[in-house]
């Protein structure tokens, strides 16, 4: 087993998150631990995740394995890791990658500051890769920072939009039933062809469902299933829930999932994923100005105008100073769009301060950051001059115009 870069194996805080994914998920994330603590003497539920990431991406039709294909300049698997890291009750994340991609994966972990991630070598099939990840969690090795969990989540490295809500649902169901998995309604009717290429029979679409990820299991159940698994199943099988049923007699609880659980499979899916990410990071704007009372009023007026024009976007305003805990928190919460108001200055000092804060936060390593810099100069009580400048600094784009 390969650990991640130094300091990345064990978290002190949840990983980064898209601001559009907070809210109800944050309120739900504590319920799993409360349920575990409800029984006297019980420790909080130990949960880990395994991500098989050893595929070559044949259906993608590109030389780079799809889990490493860039979206907005960042590898797809990094978005999936980010989605899991924001769930503070997931203790460990084990990623199974091929030996030839081990160094690539290590560099991704280091560059994007992923936490709680350990690496194991993938097998030649999906089931063998998952088995490698389970073995790493099961083995009590000296100097190994992993420990056996009570529940293990199995997810795909190329499903980046998994939400905490569905993770919580499958984990809670697995705790009760031994296994659980997300499902979705079938989009197309499934048919079975005969050996001569003609229709043999079709399935009634309303009675069947598509199996999706994530899935969750009592660790002892799924590990026992893989230990008993035949070579044929390890080689040709694809359904983990079926292994739990076949080898352990555990009937999985099926949990209705959201449309966001789709898997990036074809090249066109990369463009769809990019579009979704762009939409999500465009849902919040922060108007920033200095601490002068008159300038706060200007900022407030601009905030109200943006709210009236952009109905579906969250607009906030904050004072700009290094000691501003509110602004620091907005940056930590991953707001990616800023309007910086520079009043009575010609050198855009306020914008420079904001750019410095953003660079210190390394926010632009995760997503593109847009800064609109507006310069306001009060000529008289009835005349207001607006100017602006454009800049591009360390991945932070400054956009502006003159009026």
PAGU-43658 format. One record per residue (C-alpha): residue number from 1; residue in three letters; x, y, z. Coordinates in nm, 4 decimals, padded with zeros to 6 digits. Layout:
REM residues N
{NUM, ALA, {X, Y, Z}}
...
//
This chain:
REM residues 403
{1, UNK, {00.0000, 00.0000, 00.0000}}
{2, UNK, {00.1247, 00.3463, -00.0912}}
{3, UNK, {00.0386, 00.6343, 00.1425}}
{4, UNK, {-00.0340, 00.9765, 00.0019}}
{5, UNK, {00.2168, 01.2625, 00.0285}}
{6, UNK, {00.3446, 01.3479, 00.3780}}
{7, UNK, {00.0722, 01.4862, 00.5982}}
{8, UNK, {-00.2111, 01.3793, 00.3681}}
{9, UNK, {-00.3060, 01.0460, 00.5186}}
{10, UNK, {-00.5014, 01.1681, 00.8181}}
{11, UNK, {-00.7319, 01.4707, 00.8237}}
{12, UNK, {-00.7586, 01.7497, 01.0735}}
{13, UNK, {-01.0484, 01.9068, 00.8894}}
{14, UNK, {-01.2945, 01.8269, 00.6095}}
{15, UNK, {-01.1721, 01.8648, 00.2525}}
{16, UNK, {-01.2812, 02.1438, 00.0184}}
{17, UNK, {-01.6377, 02.1679, -00.1101}}
{18, UNK, {-01.8437, 02.3415, -00.3726}}
{19, UNK, {-02.0422, 02.6177, -00.2104}}
{20, UNK, {-02.3570, 02.5010, -00.3918}}
{21, UNK, {-02.3350, 02.1663, -00.2158}}
{22, UNK, {-02.3557, 02.2929, 00.1402}}
{23, UNK, {-02.6737, 02.3562, 00.3411}}
{24, UNK, {-02.8886, 02.0490, 00.3928}}
{25, UNK, {-02.5877, 01.8188, 00.3602}}
{26, UNK, {-02.4101, 01.9924, 00.6485}}
{27, UNK, {-02.7150, 01.9508, 00.8695}}
{28, UNK, {-02.7382, 01.5805, 00.7820}}
{29, UNK, {-02.3703, 01.4930, 00.8230}}
{30, UNK, {-02.3857, 01.4713, 01.2032}}
{31, UNK, {-02.6859, 01.2375, 01.2153}}
{32, UNK, {-02.4814, 00.9262, 01.1388}}
{33, UNK, {-02.2485, 00.9899, 01.4314}}
{34, UNK, {-02.5404, 01.0788, 01.6606}}
{35, UNK, {-02.7010, 00.7454, 01.5773}}
{36, UNK, {-02.3799, 00.5639, 01.6669}}
{37, UNK, {-02.3477, 00.7529, 01.9956}}
{38, UNK, {-02.7101, 00.6832, 02.0892}}
{39, UNK, {-02.6075, 00.3399, 02.2182}}
{40, UNK, {-02.4129, 00.3544, 02.5472}}
{41, UNK, {-02.0491, 00.2602, 02.5071}}
{42, UNK, {-02.0610, 00.2894, 02.1287}}
{43, UNK, {-01.7822, 00.4696, 01.9445}}
{44, UNK, {-01.8672, 00.6916, 01.6448}}
{45, UNK, {-01.9215, 00.4813, 01.3331}}
{46, UNK, {-01.5966, 00.4207, 01.1423}}
{47, UNK, {-01.6481, 00.4719, 00.7679}}
{48, UNK, {-01.3945, 00.4402, 00.4849}}
{49, UNK, {-01.4209, 00.4574, 00.1067}}
{50, UNK, {-01.2611, 00.2567, -00.1748}}
{51, UNK, {-01.2251, 00.4007, -00.5256}}
{52, UNK, {-01.1192, 00.1652, -00.8077}}
{53, UNK, {-00.9271, 00.3841, -01.0536}}
{54, UNK, {-00.7308, 00.1375, -01.2627}}
{55, UNK, {-00.9353, 00.1514, -01.5833}}
{56, UNK, {-00.7860, 00.2444, -01.9180}}
{57, UNK, {-01.0957, 00.4256, -02.0484}}
{58, UNK, {-01.1464, 00.2314, -02.3722}}
{59, UNK, {-01.4932, 00.3766, -02.4333}}
{60, UNK, {-01.3616, 00.7302, -02.3870}}
{61, UNK, {-01.1570, 00.6954, -02.7047}}
{62, UNK, {-00.8626, 00.9032, -02.5781}}
{63, UNK, {-00.5097, 00.7924, -02.4833}}
{64, UNK, {-00.5391, 00.9250, -02.1258}}
{65, UNK, {-00.7374, 00.7081, -01.8805}}
{66, UNK, {-01.0653, 00.8911, -01.8224}}
{67, UNK, {-01.0083, 00.9325, -01.4472}}
{68, UNK, {-00.7068, 01.1499, -01.5318}}
{69, UNK, {-00.8691, 01.3496, -01.8147}}
{70, UNK, {-00.8646, 01.7230, -01.7362}}
{71, UNK, {-01.1789, 01.9257, -01.6707}}
{72, UNK, {-01.1063, 02.2978, -01.6438}}
{73, UNK, {-00.7400, 02.1975, -01.6256}}
{74, UNK, {-00.7866, 01.9617, -01.3305}}
{75, UNK, {-00.8008, 01.5779, -01.3409}}
{76, UNK, {-01.1475, 01.4254, -01.3137}}
{77, UNK, {-01.0521, 01.2031, -01.0178}}
{78, UNK, {-00.9566, 01.5121, -00.8171}}
{79, UNK, {-01.3185, 01.6322, -00.8275}}
{80, UNK, {-01.4387, 01.2922, -00.7022}}
{81, UNK, {-01.1875, 01.2953, -00.4171}}
{82, UNK, {-01.2990, 01.6465, -00.3298}}
{83, UNK, {-01.6609, 01.5319, -00.3089}}
{84, UNK, {-01.5649, 01.2565, -00.0615}}
{85, UNK, {-01.3268, 01.4729, 00.1401}}
{86, UNK, {-01.5946, 01.7269, 00.2216}}
{87, UNK, {-01.7756, 01.4499, 00.4152}}
{88, UNK, {-01.6024, 01.4771, 00.7518}}
{89, UNK, {-01.7214, 01.1358, 00.8780}}
{90, UNK, {-01.5397, 00.9435, 00.6014}}
{91, UNK, {-01.2189, 00.8504, 00.7820}}
{92, UNK, {-01.0047, 00.7067, 00.5009}}
{93, UNK, {-01.0155, 00.7046, 00.1203}}
{94, UNK, {-00.8288, 00.4235, -00.0553}}
{95, UNK, {-00.7648, 00.4678, -00.4278}}
{96, UNK, {-00.6581, 00.1702, -00.6411}}
{97, UNK, {-00.4445, 00.2775, -00.9386}}
{98, UNK, {-00.2152, 00.0892, -01.1743}}
{99, UNK, {00.1556, 00.0828, -01.1025}}
{100, UNK, {00.2292, 00.2925, -01.4088}}
{101, UNK, {-00.0037, 00.5679, -01.2842}}
{102, UNK, {00.1042, 00.5601, -00.9197}}
{103, UNK, {00.3326, 00.8632, -00.9500}}
{104, UNK, {00.0704, 01.0540, -01.1477}}
{105, UNK, {-00.1812, 00.9927, -00.8682}}
{106, UNK, {00.0679, 01.0986, -00.6013}}
{107, UNK, {00.1303, 01.4264, -00.7842}}
{108, UNK, {-00.2462, 01.4919, -00.8068}}
{109, UNK, {-00.2851, 01.4343, -00.4322}}
{110, UNK, {-00.0011, 01.6728, -00.3589}}
{111, UNK, {-00.0952, 01.9459, -00.6072}}
{112, UNK, {-00.4608, 01.9631, -00.5059}}
{113, UNK, {-00.3910, 01.9079, -00.1351}}
{114, UNK, {-00.6140, 01.6030, -00.0955}}
{115, UNK, {-00.6518, 01.4607, 00.2533}}
{116, UNK, {-00.7136, 01.1140, 00.3935}}
{117, UNK, {-00.6034, 00.9454, 00.0690}}
{118, UNK, {-00.3966, 00.6262, 00.0544}}
{119, UNK, {-00.2951, 00.4446, -00.2638}}
{120, UNK, {-00.2875, 00.0731, -00.3478}}
{121, UNK, {-00.2000, -00.0994, -00.6715}}
{122, UNK, {-00.5025, -00.1829, -00.8831}}
{123, UNK, {-00.5800, -00.5261, -01.0202}}
{124, UNK, {-00.6450, -00.6095, -01.3852}}
{125, UNK, {-01.0242, -00.5922, -01.3363}}
{126, UNK, {-01.2625, -00.3728, -01.1395}}
{127, UNK, {-01.3370, -00.6404, -00.8776}}
{128, UNK, {-00.9666, -00.7160, -00.8280}}
{129, UNK, {-00.8977, -00.3447, -00.7766}}
{130, UNK, {-01.1738, -00.3187, -00.5163}}
{131, UNK, {-01.0384, -00.6314, -00.3444}}
{132, UNK, {-00.6948, -00.4652, -00.3234}}
{133, UNK, {-00.8511, -00.1649, -00.1522}}
{134, UNK, {-01.0414, -00.3842, 00.0942}}
{135, UNK, {-00.7256, -00.5795, 00.1786}}
{136, UNK, {-00.5450, -00.2550, 00.2624}}
{137, UNK, {-00.8221, -00.1647, 00.5073}}
{138, UNK, {-00.8368, -00.5136, 00.6580}}
{139, UNK, {-00.4673, -00.5687, 00.7191}}
{140, UNK, {-00.3346, -00.4406, 01.0487}}
{141, UNK, {00.0148, -00.3593, 00.9230}}
{142, UNK, {00.2868, -00.1990, 01.1317}}
{143, UNK, {00.3252, 00.1733, 01.0556}}
{144, UNK, {00.0051, 00.1633, 00.8487}}
{145, UNK, {-00.2253, 00.4565, 00.9215}}
{146, UNK, {-00.5314, 00.2721, 00.7906}}
{147, UNK, {-00.7615, 00.0841, 01.0234}}
{148, UNK, {-01.0499, -00.1521, 00.9554}}
{149, UNK, {-01.3799, 00.0390, 00.9281}}
{150, UNK, {-01.7236, -00.0796, 01.0291}}
{151, UNK, {-01.8734, 00.0457, 00.7018}}
{152, UNK, {-01.7014, 00.0781, 00.3647}}
{153, UNK, {-01.8280, 00.2867, 00.0740}}
{154, UNK, {-01.7424, 00.1739, -00.2791}}
{155, UNK, {-01.7604, 00.4492, -00.5380}}
{156, UNK, {-01.6364, 00.5162, -00.8912}}
{157, UNK, {-01.3481, 00.7539, -00.9528}}
{158, UNK, {-01.5369, 00.8939, -01.2522}}
{159, UNK, {-01.8582, 00.9936, -01.0699}}
{160, UNK, {-01.7564, 01.3382, -00.9416}}
{161, UNK, {-02.0978, 01.4761, -00.8406}}
{162, UNK, {-02.1840, 01.2482, -00.5500}}
{163, UNK, {-02.3522, 01.4375, -00.2646}}
{164, UNK, {-02.3238, 01.3807, 00.1090}}
{165, UNK, {-02.6978, 01.3156, 00.1273}}
{166, UNK, {-02.6835, 00.9943, -00.0809}}
{167, UNK, {-02.3624, 00.8825, 00.0933}}
{168, UNK, {-02.5377, 00.9178, 00.4278}}
{169, UNK, {-02.8414, 00.7249, 00.3025}}
{170, UNK, {-02.6460, 00.4236, 00.1722}}
{171, UNK, {-02.4229, 00.4104, 00.4813}}
{172, UNK, {-02.7236, 00.4236, 00.7154}}
{173, UNK, {-02.9006, 00.1526, 00.5127}}
{174, UNK, {-02.5872, -00.0652, 00.5055}}
{175, UNK, {-02.5593, -00.0392, 00.8830}}
{176, UNK, {-02.9102, -00.1857, 00.9107}}
{177, UNK, {-02.9192, -00.4312, 00.6185}}
{178, UNK, {-02.5528, -00.5208, 00.5637}}
{179, UNK, {-02.5409, -00.3727, 00.2134}}
{180, UNK, {-02.6996, -00.0851, 00.0234}}
{181, UNK, {-02.6673, 00.0781, -00.3154}}
{182, UNK, {-02.7964, 00.3717, -00.5145}}
{183, UNK, {-03.0331, 00.3037, -00.8032}}
{184, UNK, {-03.1950, 00.5053, -01.0805}}
{185, UNK, {-03.4895, 00.4389, -01.3153}}
{186, UNK, {-03.3960, 00.2808, -01.6478}}
{187, UNK, {-03.3855, 00.5282, -01.9346}}
{188, UNK, {-03.3963, 00.2664, -02.2117}}
{189, UNK, {-03.5612, -00.0742, -02.2272}}
{190, UNK, {-03.3186, -00.3662, -02.1752}}
{191, UNK, {-03.3430, -00.6493, -02.4270}}
{192, UNK, {-03.1758, -00.9897, -02.4458}}
{193, UNK, {-03.0578, -01.1038, -02.7911}}
{194, UNK, {-03.0409, -01.4658, -02.9014}}
{195, UNK, {-02.7224, -01.6298, -03.0271}}
{196, UNK, {-02.8176, -01.5506, -03.3865}}
{197, UNK, {-02.8567, -01.1802, -03.3130}}
{198, UNK, {-03.2337, -01.1710, -03.2961}}
{199, UNK, {-03.4532, -01.0556, -03.0100}}
{200, UNK, {-03.4994, -01.3246, -02.7458}}
{201, UNK, {-03.6936, -01.1243, -02.4877}}
{202, UNK, {-03.7163, -00.7824, -02.3275}}
{203, UNK, {-03.7415, -00.6721, -01.9653}}
{204, UNK, {-04.0319, -00.4703, -01.8321}}
{205, UNK, {-03.8659, -00.1368, -01.7749}}
{206, UNK, {-04.0932, -00.0282, -01.4883}}
{207, UNK, {-03.9930, -00.3330, -01.2816}}
{208, UNK, {-03.6157, -00.2901, -01.3156}}
{209, UNK, {-03.3616, -00.0292, -01.2099}}
{210, UNK, {-03.0117, 00.0788, -01.3086}}
{211, UNK, {-02.7496, 00.0080, -01.0428}}
{212, UNK, {-02.5441, 00.3183, -00.9663}}
{213, UNK, {-02.2762, 00.4248, -00.7211}}
{214, UNK, {-02.2152, 00.4827, -00.4330}}
{215, UNK, {-02.2687, 00.1510, -00.2580}}
{216, UNK, {-02.1993, 00.0772, 00.1087}}
{217, UNK, {-02.1440, -00.2424, 00.3065}}
{218, UNK, {-02.0685, -00.3701, 00.6499}}
{219, UNK, {-01.6980, -00.4223, 00.6010}}
{220, UNK, {-01.6999, -00.7816, 00.7249}}
{221, UNK, {-01.9774, -00.8713, 00.4785}}
{222, UNK, {-01.8154, -00.7407, 00.1606}}
{223, UNK, {-01.4652, -00.8508, 00.2605}}
{224, UNK, {-01.5877, -01.2050, 00.3222}}
{225, UNK, {-01.7670, -01.1991, -00.0143}}
{226, UNK, {-01.4472, -01.1019, -00.1958}}
{227, UNK, {-01.2452, -01.3644, -00.0084}}
{228, UNK, {-01.4888, -01.6338, -00.1237}}
{229, UNK, {-01.5323, -01.4904, -00.4730}}
{230, UNK, {-01.4576, -01.7210, -00.7663}}
{231, UNK, {-01.1944, -01.6298, -01.0242}}
{232, UNK, {-01.4728, -01.6030, -01.2813}}
{233, UNK, {-01.6575, -01.3412, -01.0761}}
{234, UNK, {-01.3361, -01.1509, -01.0064}}
{235, UNK, {-01.2565, -01.1512, -01.3765}}
{236, UNK, {-01.5951, -01.0794, -01.5338}}
{237, UNK, {-01.8253, -00.9517, -01.2577}}
{238, UNK, {-01.9138, -00.5853, -01.2145}}
{239, UNK, {-02.1789, -00.5753, -00.9408}}
{240, UNK, {-02.0614, -00.5611, -00.5771}}
{241, UNK, {-02.4149, -00.5945, -00.4394}}
{242, UNK, {-02.4498, -00.9268, -00.6218}}
{243, UNK, {-02.1317, -01.0584, -00.4575}}
{244, UNK, {-02.2703, -00.9775, -00.1121}}
{245, UNK, {-02.5905, -01.1639, -00.2009}}
{246, UNK, {-02.4234, -01.4608, -00.3696}}
{247, UNK, {-02.1496, -01.5314, -00.1164}}
{248, UNK, {-02.2932, -01.3941, 00.2097}}
{249, UNK, {-02.6682, -01.4101, 00.1561}}
{250, UNK, {-02.6964, -01.0363, 00.2237}}
{251, UNK, {-02.9835, -00.8666, 00.0435}}
{252, UNK, {-02.8913, -00.5064, -00.0266}}
{253, UNK, {-03.1269, -00.2204, 00.0493}}
{254, UNK, {-03.1811, -00.0181, -00.2689}}
{255, UNK, {-03.1785, 00.3604, -00.2307}}
{256, UNK, {-03.3181, 00.5961, -00.4933}}
{257, UNK, {-03.0406, 00.8236, -00.6152}}
{258, UNK, {-03.0374, 01.1631, -00.7849}}
{259, UNK, {-02.9616, 01.2339, -01.1543}}
{260, UNK, {-02.6186, 01.3652, -01.0483}}
{261, UNK, {-02.4884, 01.0108, -00.9972}}
{262, UNK, {-02.4105, 00.9592, -01.3652}}
{263, UNK, {-02.0753, 00.8223, -01.4716}}
{264, UNK, {-01.8311, 00.9972, -01.7040}}
{265, UNK, {-01.7900, 00.7324, -01.9730}}
{266, UNK, {-01.7627, 00.8929, -02.3162}}
{267, UNK, {-01.5744, 01.1951, -02.4427}}
{268, UNK, {-01.8936, 01.4010, -02.4622}}
{269, UNK, {-01.9435, 01.3396, -02.0895}}
{270, UNK, {-01.6335, 01.5466, -02.0173}}
{271, UNK, {-01.8000, 01.8506, -02.1735}}
{272, UNK, {-02.1199, 01.7848, -01.9780}}
{273, UNK, {-01.9211, 01.7581, -01.6533}}
{274, UNK, {-01.7396, 02.0835, -01.7306}}
{275, UNK, {-02.0718, 02.2575, -01.7891}}
{276, UNK, {-02.2096, 02.1356, -01.4548}}
{277, UNK, {-01.8975, 02.2479, -01.2675}}
{278, UNK, {-01.9077, 02.5924, -01.4294}}
{279, UNK, {-02.2722, 02.6295, -01.3340}}
{280, UNK, {-02.2054, 02.5302, -00.9724}}
{281, UNK, {-01.9128, 02.7653, -00.9203}}
{282, UNK, {-02.1157, 03.0535, -01.0665}}
{283, UNK, {-02.3839, 03.0413, -00.7967}}
{284, UNK, {-02.2236, 03.2906, -00.5550}}
{285, UNK, {-02.0766, 03.6399, -00.5875}}
{286, UNK, {-01.9104, 03.8381, -00.3112}}
{287, UNK, {-01.8950, 04.2181, -00.3335}}
{288, UNK, {-01.5841, 04.3401, -00.1528}}
{289, UNK, {-01.4961, 04.6948, -00.0448}}
{290, UNK, {-01.2880, 04.8648, 00.2234}}
{291, UNK, {-01.4081, 04.9405, 00.5748}}
{292, UNK, {-01.5064, 05.3070, 00.5241}}
{293, UNK, {-01.8732, 05.3617, 00.6069}}
{294, UNK, {-01.9533, 05.5498, 00.2825}}
{295, UNK, {-01.7910, 05.2770, 00.0773}}
{296, UNK, {-01.9942, 05.0113, 00.2586}}
{297, UNK, {-02.3033, 05.1964, 00.1387}}
{298, UNK, {-02.1807, 05.1809, -00.2221}}
{299, UNK, {-02.1111, 04.8106, -00.1782}}
{300, UNK, {-02.4585, 04.7536, -00.0379}}
{301, UNK, {-02.6210, 04.9332, -00.3328}}
{302, UNK, {-02.4214, 04.7216, -00.5792}}
{303, UNK, {-02.5209, 04.4084, -00.3899}}
{304, UNK, {-02.8903, 04.4977, -00.4175}}
{305, UNK, {-02.8594, 04.5646, -00.7924}}
{306, UNK, {-02.6874, 04.2286, -00.8518}}
{307, UNK, {-02.9533, 04.0481, -00.6476}}
{308, UNK, {-03.2297, 04.2014, -00.8576}}
{309, UNK, {-03.0554, 04.1173, -01.1866}}
{310, UNK, {-02.9245, 03.7695, -01.0964}}
{311, UNK, {-03.2186, 03.5955, -00.9361}}
{312, UNK, {-03.0584, 03.2522, -00.8992}}
{313, UNK, {-02.7205, 03.3669, -00.7672}}
{314, UNK, {-02.6314, 03.4216, -00.4019}}
{315, UNK, {-02.4851, 03.7713, -00.3539}}
{316, UNK, {-02.3073, 03.8812, -00.0373}}
{317, UNK, {-02.0916, 04.1823, 00.0580}}
{318, UNK, {-01.7957, 04.1945, 00.2934}}
{319, UNK, {-01.5338, 04.4412, 00.4143}}
{320, UNK, {-01.1827, 04.3957, 00.2817}}
{321, UNK, {-00.9152, 04.3616, 00.5454}}
{322, UNK, {-00.6804, 04.0786, 00.6391}}
{323, UNK, {-00.8445, 04.0602, 00.9807}}
{324, UNK, {-01.1929, 04.0122, 00.8338}}
{325, UNK, {-01.2969, 03.6679, 00.9542}}
{326, UNK, {-01.6172, 03.6843, 00.7495}}
{327, UNK, {-01.4285, 03.7351, 00.4230}}
{328, UNK, {-01.1741, 03.4694, 00.5190}}
{329, UNK, {-01.4626, 03.2282, 00.5796}}
{330, UNK, {-01.6184, 03.3095, 00.2420}}
{331, UNK, {-01.2879, 03.2241, 00.0764}}
{332, UNK, {-01.2608, 02.9017, 00.2792}}
{333, UNK, {-01.6195, 02.8154, 00.1826}}
{334, UNK, {-01.5110, 02.8324, -00.1816}}
{335, UNK, {-01.6703, 03.1397, -00.3331}}
{336, UNK, {-01.5061, 03.1825, -00.6747}}
{337, UNK, {-01.6504, 03.5145, -00.7976}}
{338, UNK, {-01.5678, 03.8551, -00.6514}}
{339, UNK, {-01.6515, 04.2155, -00.7350}}
{340, UNK, {-01.3912, 04.4380, -00.5687}}
{341, UNK, {-01.4953, 04.8029, -00.5298}}
{342, UNK, {-01.2057, 05.0513, -00.5187}}
{343, UNK, {-01.3266, 05.3913, -00.3964}}
{344, UNK, {-01.1176, 05.7107, -00.4196}}
{345, UNK, {-00.8055, 05.5222, -00.5304}}
{346, UNK, {-00.6434, 05.5130, -00.8707}}
{347, UNK, {-00.4040, 05.2244, -00.8129}}
{348, UNK, {-00.6668, 04.9628, -00.7207}}
{349, UNK, {-00.5122, 04.8909, -00.3814}}
{350, UNK, {-00.8216, 04.7080, -00.2638}}
{351, UNK, {-00.8057, 04.4701, -00.5595}}
{352, UNK, {-00.4402, 04.4001, -00.4927}}
{353, UNK, {-00.5218, 04.3168, -00.1302}}
{354, UNK, {-00.7976, 04.0772, -00.2404}}
{355, UNK, {-00.5723, 03.9092, -00.4970}}
{356, UNK, {-00.3099, 03.8573, -00.2269}}
{357, UNK, {-00.5643, 03.6961, 00.0046}}
{358, UNK, {-00.6881, 03.4686, -00.2738}}
{359, UNK, {-00.3358, 03.3641, -00.3688}}
{360, UNK, {-00.2572, 03.2839, -00.0052}}
{361, UNK, {-00.5680, 03.0640, 00.0116}}
{362, UNK, {-00.4644, 02.8574, -00.2964}}
{363, UNK, {-00.8295, 02.8728, -00.4016}}
{364, UNK, {-00.7391, 02.8931, -00.7704}}
{365, UNK, {-00.5760, 02.5485, -00.7547}}
{366, UNK, {-00.9264, 02.4036, -00.7332}}
{367, UNK, {-01.1293, 02.6149, -00.9764}}
{368, UNK, {-01.0916, 02.9312, -01.1866}}
{369, UNK, {-01.1421, 03.2405, -00.9718}}
{370, UNK, {-01.2966, 03.5525, -01.1275}}
{371, UNK, {-01.2293, 03.8976, -00.9830}}
{372, UNK, {-01.4090, 04.2009, -01.1256}}
{373, UNK, {-01.2303, 04.5176, -01.0167}}
{374, UNK, {-01.4391, 04.8371, -01.0169}}
{375, UNK, {-01.2904, 05.1806, -00.9497}}
{376, UNK, {-01.5270, 05.4495, -00.8201}}
{377, UNK, {-01.4275, 05.8141, -00.7885}}
{378, UNK, {-01.6682, 06.0645, -00.6342}}
{379, UNK, {-01.6383, 06.3818, -00.8437}}
{380, UNK, {-01.9352, 06.5547, -00.6828}}
{381, UNK, {-02.2492, 06.4606, -00.4957}}
{382, UNK, {-02.4301, 06.4070, -00.8265}}
{383, UNK, {-02.1474, 06.2694, -01.0366}}
{384, UNK, {-01.9809, 05.9318, -01.0036}}
{385, UNK, {-01.6940, 05.8155, -01.2227}}
{386, UNK, {-01.6357, 05.4436, -01.2688}}
{387, UNK, {-01.3198, 05.2857, -01.4068}}
{388, UNK, {-01.1684, 04.9421, -01.3961}}
{389, UNK, {-00.8728, 04.7315, -01.5011}}
{390, UNK, {-00.8130, 04.3728, -01.6025}}
{391, UNK, {-00.5520, 04.1346, -01.4708}}
{392, UNK, {-00.4665, 03.7675, -01.4655}}
{393, UNK, {-00.2633, 03.6546, -01.1676}}
{394, UNK, {-00.1710, 03.3007, -01.0613}}
{395, UNK, {-00.4822, 03.1461, -01.2091}}
{396, UNK, {-00.7039, 03.4290, -01.0840}}
{397, UNK, {-00.8745, 03.6131, -01.3662}}
{398, UNK, {-00.9499, 03.9811, -01.3280}}
{399, UNK, {-01.2293, 04.1116, -01.5524}}
{400, UNK, {-01.3343, 04.4728, -01.5777}}
{401, UNK, {-01.4733, 04.7489, -01.7945}}
{402, UNK, {-01.4931, 05.1295, -01.8085}}
{403, UNK, {-01.8089, 05.3292, -01.7645}}
//
